[in-house]
């Protein structure tokens, strides 16, 4: 397993979900300050990081943001916390954090439970291009 960088935020995502992979591509495109690193929830590292936070890897179907030494966030809160560090107006999405989490996560869960039906899925996790390989943790 690769070393986990202490100065990077880690995004754990569903590696076979088309919507999730598109979101990762968008994050990479707008991560002008090189804040994020990525690992799929299906990877050994992804499972280990989930377990270290006291979560069951078999029950996780949402994005997780790990801020080293600070905390971790799930579902809509993770997505909105990620937006804080993105360019192109995405940072404005953080303003939706004022909406109670129960409402935000209700919408998130609706999309998450239908993501394969609405957006499709891959047979295997995305393989990053050589240029993007450094952003992904093994």
KEVEXLO-497528 format. One line per field, with one value per residue: residue number from 1; residue in three letters; x, y, z of N, C-alpha, C, O in turn. Coordinates in pm, whole numbers, plus 50000, padded with zeros to 5 digits. Layout:
BEGIN
seq (NUM; ...)
type (ALA; ...)
n.east (X; ...)
n.north (Y; ...)
n.up (Z; ...)
ca.east (X; ...)
ca.north (Y; ...)
ca.up (Z; ...)
c.east (X; ...)
c.north (Y; ...)
c.up (Z; ...)
o.east (X; ...)
o.north (Y; ...)
o.up (Z; ...)
# end
This chain:
BEGIN
seq (1; 2; 3; 4; 5; 6; 7; 8; 9; 10; 11; 12; 13; 14; 15; 16; 17; 18; 19; 20; 21; 22; 23; 24; 25; 26; 27; 28; 29; 30; 31; 32; 33; 34; 35; 36; 37; 38; 39; 40; 41; 42; 43; 44; 45; 46; 47; 48; 49; 50; 51; 52; 53; 54; 55; 56; 57; 58; 59; 60; 61; 62; 63; 64; 65; 66; 67; 68; 69; 70; 71; 72; 73; 74; 75; 76; 77; 78; 79; 80; 81; 82; 83; 84; 85; 86; 87; 88; 89; 90; 91; 92; 93; 94; 95; 96; 97; 98; 99; 100; 101; 102; 103; 104; 105; 106; 107; 108; 109; 110; 111; 112; 113; 114; 115; 116; 117; 118; 119; 120; 121; 122; 123; 124; 125; 126; 127; 128; 129; 130; 131; 132; 133; 134; 135; 136; 137; 138)
type (UNK; UNK; UNK; UNK; UNK; UNK; UNK; UNK; UNK; UNK; UNK; UNK; UNK; UNK; UNK; UNK; UNK; UNK; UNK; UNK; UNK; UNK; UNK; UNK; UNK; UNK; UNK; UNK; UNK; UNK; UNK; UNK; UNK; UNK; UNK; UNK; UNK; UNK; UNK; UNK; UNK; UNK; UNK; UNK; UNK; UNK; UNK; UNK; UNK; UNK; UNK; UNK; UNK; UNK; UNK; UNK; UNK; UNK; UNK; UNK; UNK; UNK; UNK; UNK; UNK; UNK; UNK; UNK; UNK; UNK; UNK; UNK; UNK; UNK; UNK; UNK; UNK; UNK; UNK; UNK; UNK; UNK; UNK; UNK; UNK; UNK; UNK; UNK; UNK; UNK; UNK; UNK; UNK; UNK; UNK; UNK; UNK; UNK; UNK; UNK; UNK; UNK; UNK; UNK; UNK; UNK; UNK; UNK; UNK; UNK; UNK; UNK; UNK; UNK; UNK; UNK; UNK; UNK; UNK; UNK; UNK; UNK; UNK; UNK; UNK; UNK; UNK; UNK; UNK; UNK; UNK; UNK; UNK; UNK; UNK; UNK; UNK; UNK)
n.east (50083; 50036; 50203; 50021; 49955; 50017; 49943; 49733; 49390; 49175; 48972; 48732; 48567; 48302; 48425; 48319; 48102; 47950; 47860; 48000; 48266; 48268; 48232; 48476; 48654; 48575; 48639; 48919; 48978; 48911; 49067; 49276; 49468; 49588; 49489; 49362; 49363; 49287; 49100; 48945; 48646; 48637; 48897; 49185; 49312; 49110; 48910; 49051; 49088; 48823; 48747; 48923; 48795; 48590; 48376; 48168; 48292; 48132; 47888; 47906; 47812; 47863; 48026; 48330; 48512; 48828; 48995; 49313; 49414; 49201; 48910; 48649; 48415; 48090; 47866; 47641; 47763; 48035; 48060; 48000; 48200; 48423; 48381; 48464; 48735; 48758; 48793; 48638; 48383; 48265; 48323; 48129; 47923; 47955; 47802; 47559; 47577; 47437; 47184; 46993; 47152; 47002; 46809; 46970; 47111; 46900; 46828; 47074; 47087; 46872; 46965; 47202; 47102; 46991; 47190; 47329; 47125; 47040; 47276; 47450; 47704; 48043; 48237; 48467; 48693; 48787; 49072; 49331; 49478; 49826; 49911; 49739; 49779; 49934; 49760; 49605; 49570; 49713)
n.north (49881; 50224; 50513; 50726; 51051; 51312; 51573; 51601; 51593; 51318; 51153; 50914; 50698; 50541; 50319; 50191; 50325; 50527; 50795; 50869; 50844; 51043; 51262; 51256; 51311; 51572; 51696; 51668; 51825; 52080; 52115; 52314; 52382; 52147; 51975; 51731; 51368; 51040; 50737; 50429; 50297; 50026; 49940; 49795; 49980; 50175; 50027; 49978; 50240; 50312; 50124; 50200; 50422; 50326; 50236; 50019; 49863; 49724; 49840; 50097; 50329; 50572; 50883; 50964; 51198; 51249; 51439; 51486; 51444; 51593; 51532; 51318; 51317; 51237; 51153; 51412; 51616; 51561; 51605; 51880; 51987; 51919; 52088; 52334; 52369; 52389; 52530; 52760; 52846; 52641; 52644; 52795; 52626; 52538; 52697; 52575; 52423; 52520; 52417; 52178; 51869; 51631; 51680; 51740; 51496; 51326; 51384; 51322; 51045; 50950; 50993; 50839; 50579; 50525; 50551; 50367; 50277; 50516; 50633; 50432; 50170; 50058; 49768; 49737; 49917; 50253; 50313; 50521; 50765; 50787; 51049; 51124; 50938; 50989; 51115; 50925; 50686; 50374)
n.up (50000; 49933; 50072; 50285; 50222; 50449; 50424; 50251; 50149; 50151; 49923; 49925; 49711; 49516; 49306; 49082; 48999; 48761; 48792; 49022; 48935; 48740; 48905; 49047; 48837; 48782; 49024; 49020; 48795; 48889; 49108; 49173; 49360; 49427; 49636; 49688; 49714; 49594; 49644; 49575; 49721; 49699; 49695; 49865; 50034; 50055; 50191; 50429; 50531; 50575; 50769; 50975; 51069; 51209; 51062; 50865; 50589; 50408; 50424; 50338; 50104; 50007; 49931; 50094; 50274; 50393; 50619; 50705; 51038; 51126; 51074; 50943; 50674; 50550; 50282; 50186; 50331; 50298; 50019; 50004; 50167; 50016; 49802; 49898; 49840; 49568; 49238; 49003; 49080; 49219; 49488; 49605; 49664; 49921; 50078; 50110; 50333; 50547; 50535; 50704; 50781; 50769; 50573; 50349; 50326; 50276; 50010; 49895; 49955; 49802; 49540; 49555; 49598; 49356; 49171; 49003; 48836; 48713; 48614; 48542; 48563; 48599; 48503; 48639; 48858; 48779; 48580; 48623; 48401; 48301; 48363; 48565; 48761; 48993; 49163; 49274; 49530; 49619)
ca.east (50000; 50113; 50201; 49911; 50011; 49959; 49899; 49630; 49259; 49152; 48835; 48699; 48452; 48261; 48505; 48248; 47987; 47978; 47840; 48111; 48386; 48255; 48257; 48620; 48716; 48543; 48720; 49058; 48985; 48895; 49155; 49390; 49569; 49636; 49450; 49301; 49407; 49169; 49105; 48810; 48598; 48659; 49039; 49229; 49335; 48979; 48848; 49127; 49057; 48685; 48749; 48993; 48701; 48484; 48265; 48167; 48311; 48025; 47767; 47934; 47781; 47867; 48157; 48387; 48624; 48911; 49087; 49413; 49426; 49084; 48785; 48603; 48279; 48022; 47748; 47632; 47862; 48162; 48055; 48005; 48333; 48513; 48360; 48537; 48869; 48755; 48784; 48530; 48253; 48220; 48339; 48004; 47833; 47971; 47696; 47446; 47597; 47340; 47065; 47013; 47209; 46899; 46748; 47073; 47140; 46783; 46846; 47194; 47052; 46786; 47053; 47294; 47033; 46953; 47301; 47359; 47012; 47034; 47404; 47523; 47820; 48152; 48268; 48582; 48727; 48855; 49219; 49372; 49582; 49957; 49921; 49658; 49813; 49988; 49650; 49534; 49644; 49694)
ca.north (50000; 50347; 50600; 50821; 51185; 51377; 51710; 51596; 51542; 51194; 51129; 50774; 50700; 50415; 50312; 50134; 50412; 50628; 50927; 50894; 50865; 51175; 51358; 51256; 51383; 51714; 51743; 51679; 51940; 52206; 52112; 52395; 52389; 52010; 51944; 51600; 51239; 50957; 50591; 50374; 50224; 49885; 49908; 49754; 50102; 50233; 49947; 50000; 50375; 50309; 50049; 50281; 50522; 50255; 50213; 49889; 49885; 49661; 49922; 50231; 50350; 50716; 50946; 50998; 51291; 51240; 51550; 51434; 51508; 51674; 51457; 51267; 51357; 51144; 51194; 51550; 51701; 51538; 51674; 52025; 52019; 51911; 52206; 52449; 52380; 52381; 52654; 52765; 52871; 52528; 52674; 52855; 52519; 52523; 52775; 52486; 52355; 52571; 52331; 52065; 51750; 51531; 51712; 51723; 51354; 51263; 51399; 51245; 50902; 50921; 50982; 50726; 50451; 50508; 50595; 50268; 50275; 50641; 50672; 50312; 50130; 49995; 49634; 49747; 50053; 50335; 50310; 50658; 50784; 50808; 51185; 51135; 50829; 51041; 51162; 50807; 50606; 50229)
ca.up (50000; 49924; 50189; 50284; 50244; 50566; 50391; 50146; 50184; 50077; 49880; 49898; 49621; 49456; 49185; 48968; 48971; 48659; 48850; 49115; 48855; 48679; 49013; 49072; 48725; 48800; 49137; 48972; 48703; 48962; 49226; 49128; 49467; 49448; 49774; 49705; 49665; 49575; 49652; 49564; 49838; 49673; 49708; 49999; 50111; 50083; 50297; 50552; 50579; 50625; 50895; 51077; 51119; 51278; 50971; 50799; 50445; 50331; 50434; 50288; 49962; 49986; 49926; 50223; 50269; 50513; 50639; 50798; 51168; 51160; 51080; 50815; 50641; 50461; 50205; 50136; 50398; 50228; 49890; 50024; 50220; 49900; 49718; 49955; 49784; 49422; 49162; 48906; 49140; 49300; 49630; 49653; 49711; 50067; 50141; 50136; 50461; 50644; 50528; 50795; 50721; 50744; 50443; 50244; 50310; 50214; 49865; 49862; 49959; 49688; 49423; 49575; 49584; 49215; 49086; 48897; 48742; 48640; 48552; 48501; 48642; 48526; 48550; 48728; 48896; 48680; 48578; 48586; 48300; 48365; 48415; 48687; 48853; 49119; 49248; 49327; 49627; 49597)
c.east (50087; 50107; 50086; 49968; 49940; 49902; 49793; 49499; 49231; 49004; 48821; 48569; 48423; 48327; 48435; 48127; 48025; 47963; 47957; 48242; 48384; 48281; 48406; 48693; 48694; 48626; 48864; 49073; 48985; 48978; 49285; 49502; 49625; 49613; 49416; 49382; 49286; 49199; 48962; 48774; 48624; 48805; 49073; 49250; 49203; 48910; 48917; 49093; 48916; 48681; 48816; 48901; 48581; 48361; 48278; 48181; 48200; 47898; 47786; 47901; 47783; 48011; 48202; 48505; 48698; 49005; 49187; 49420; 49305; 48963; 48762; 48457; 48221; 47909; 47752; 47733; 47999; 48166; 48069; 48140; 48437; 48502; 48436; 48670; 48873; 48742; 48657; 48392; 48201; 48230; 48213; 47906; 47842; 47862; 47572; 47463; 47498; 47211; 47089; 47056; 47103; 46830; 46847; 47098; 47021; 46792; 46965; 47159; 46963; 46871; 47143; 47225; 46991; 47069; 47335; 47249; 47014; 47161; 47487; 47640; 47921; 48172; 48385; 48610; 48802; 49006; 49265; 49479; 49715; 49971; 49847; 49694; 49860; 49879; 49576; 49626; 49615; 49627)
c.north (50124; 50424; 50698; 50959; 51256; 51515; 51715; 51545; 51422; 51178; 50980; 50773; 50561; 50406; 50254; 50217; 50520; 50770; 50964; 50921; 51000; 51283; 51368; 51333; 51534; 51773; 51764; 51804; 52073; 52212; 52185; 52403; 52251; 51964; 51796; 51483; 51147; 50809; 50540; 50300; 50074; 49844; 49865; 49876; 50168; 50160; 49971; 50137; 50383; 50239; 50128; 50386; 50457; 50230; 50075; 49910; 49826; 49748; 50064; 50238; 50499; 50763; 50978; 51091; 51278; 51359; 51506; 51515; 51589; 51584; 51385; 51307; 51255; 51216; 51341; 51641; 51684; 51615; 51825; 52068; 52013; 52039; 52328; 52476; 52380; 52519; 52653; 52783; 52757; 52557; 52739; 52751; 52499; 52599; 52691; 52408; 52404; 52487; 52212; 51937; 51645; 51555; 51689; 51574; 51277; 51268; 51316; 51096; 50862; 50902; 50860; 50592; 50422; 50532; 50495; 50266; 50399; 50671; 50554; 50283; 50061; 49854; 49634; 49894; 50123; 50319; 50448; 50659; 50804; 50948; 51199; 51032; 50880; 51089; 51047; 50727; 50460; 50166)
c.up (50000; 50055; 50174; 50314; 50359; 50535; 50281; 50204; 50094; 50049; 49850; 49820; 49568; 49318; 49064; 48927; 48870; 48712; 48941; 49039; 48786; 48784; 49044; 48961; 48738; 48915; 49091; 48884; 48778; 49091; 49192; 49232; 49503; 49593; 49793; 49649; 49672; 49595; 49642; 49692; 49822; 49693; 49851; 50088; 50149; 50196; 50432; 50612; 50636; 50761; 51007; 51138; 51186; 51194; 50907; 50648; 50358; 50330; 50380; 50140; 49930; 49979; 50069; 50198; 50401; 50514; 50743; 50927; 51210; 51180; 50949; 50799; 50545; 50386; 50164; 50204; 50334; 50097; 49906; 50082; 50108; 49819; 49768; 49885; 49632; 49359; 49078; 48966; 49226; 49450; 49688; 49706; 49862; 50142; 50172; 50267; 50567; 50644; 50621; 50722; 50687; 50610; 50329; 50218; 50253; 50063; 49818; 49853; 49842; 49561; 49436; 49553; 49440; 49119; 48976; 48792; 48654; 48560; 48504; 48593; 48552; 48581; 48647; 48758; 48783; 48692; 48533; 48478; 48371; 48427; 48548; 48795; 48989; 49214; 49314; 49418; 49601; 49716)
o.east (50195; 50017; 50056; 50024; 49817; 49822; 49767; 49497; 49261; 48920; 48889; 48472; 48508; 48288; 48485; 48057; 48121; 48045; 48006; 48318; 48488; 48345; 48457; 48784; 48784; 48676; 48924; 49170; 49052; 48961; 49391; 49617; 49701; 49706; 49439; 49457; 49192; 49309; 48869; 48861; 48633; 48834; 49000; 49211; 49186; 48857; 48852; 49072; 48892; 48619; 48771; 48927; 48482; 48253; 48389; 48092; 48176; 47811; 47691; 47955; 47715; 48105; 48120; 48588; 48639; 49084; 49151; 49432; 49306; 48918; 48843; 48386; 48294; 47865; 47854; 47784; 48071; 48265; 48142; 48189; 48530; 48603; 48468; 48712; 48981; 48688; 48579; 48293; 48104; 48155; 48193; 47816; 47748; 47833; 47488; 47374; 47478; 47138; 47196; 47003; 47115; 46796; 46814; 47105; 47039; 46766; 46958; 47196; 46977; 46852; 47159; 47284; 46960; 47049; 47367; 47277; 46992; 47153; 47586; 47671; 47888; 48128; 48400; 48557; 48870; 49060; 49240; 49559; 49717; 50035; 49887; 49645; 49828; 49904; 49492; 49743; 49502; 49603)
o.north (50128; 50403; 50746; 50981; 51260; 51568; 51821; 51464; 51425; 51188; 50926; 50839; 50472; 50477; 50267; 50184; 50594; 50856; 51077; 51010; 51066; 51384; 51478; 51411; 51613; 51885; 51868; 51879; 52168; 52302; 52123; 52428; 52238; 51921; 51741; 51497; 51173; 50762; 50602; 50247; 50003; 49725; 49895; 49875; 50211; 50223; 49984; 50147; 50454; 50288; 50123; 50434; 50524; 50206; 50022; 49968; 49874; 49729; 50142; 50162; 50546; 50692; 51014; 51065; 51295; 51378; 51489; 51637; 51648; 51564; 51391; 51328; 51194; 51324; 51389; 51734; 51782; 51682; 51889; 52176; 52094; 52093; 52417; 52591; 52372; 52613; 52558; 52739; 52774; 52501; 52738; 52783; 52450; 52567; 52732; 52334; 52336; 52487; 52152; 51903; 51576; 51460; 51627; 51531; 51174; 51169; 51249; 51028; 50752; 50807; 50784; 50501; 50308; 50532; 50537; 50255; 50390; 50727; 50573; 50357; 50012; 49823; 49542; 49983; 50059; 50313; 50488; 50566; 50835; 50963; 51278; 51040; 50819; 51103; 51071; 50705; 50424; 50045)
o.up (50059; 50137; 50065; 50422; 50364; 50612; 50225; 50296; 49975; 50139; 49763; 49858; 49574; 49225; 48953; 48831; 48890; 48681; 48937; 49076; 48775; 48754; 49065; 48989; 48709; 48906; 49121; 48898; 48737; 49172; 49182; 49197; 49598; 49662; 49901; 49553; 49747; 49565; 49693; 49762; 49922; 49705; 49945; 50205; 50263; 50288; 50535; 50733; 50733; 50855; 51121; 51249; 51216; 51247; 50896; 50586; 50247; 50245; 50377; 50059; 49839; 50016; 50154; 50111; 50508; 50422; 50860; 50925; 51318; 51293; 50857; 50897; 50467; 50425; 50114; 50141; 50317; 50067; 49831; 50048; 50105; 49772; 49689; 49871; 49573; 49419; 49081; 48907; 49300; 49529; 49810; 49784; 49924; 50258; 50252; 50306; 50668; 50743; 50616; 50616; 50585; 50540; 50228; 50103; 50189; 49995; 49716; 49757; 49788; 49486; 49340; 49495; 49405; 48997; 48865; 48672; 48533; 48450; 48433; 48686; 48443; 48692; 48728; 48692; 48703; 48802; 48419; 48466; 48490; 48530; 48634; 48908; 49091; 49334; 49402; 49388; 49566; 49716)
# end
